[in-house]
Amino acid sequence: MIKGIYKNIVVVKDIDSPIIEEAIFIVKPQASKSGVSKTDMLVEAKRVLEQKVRRYSEIPTQKKKWKIF
């Protein structure tokens, strides 16, 4: 067991996904010390989550390869 380590986390539970139940974010120490509010942390976590879901859920399109004879 490790003692003396403390991390702030944000847990996003209201994810509209049939597969993923919740997402857990570990907050940077600078954000905790700079006085960022809990609401701001939650908004940022949701923004990052939506951005990543959009990025990885896009279906890659295959480029057509033209052959010149």
Summary of the structure (lengths in Angstrom):
residues: 69
radius of gyration: 19.2
end to end distance: 67.3
largest distance: 69.1
contacts: 99
relative contact order: 0.15
helix: 36%
strand: 12%
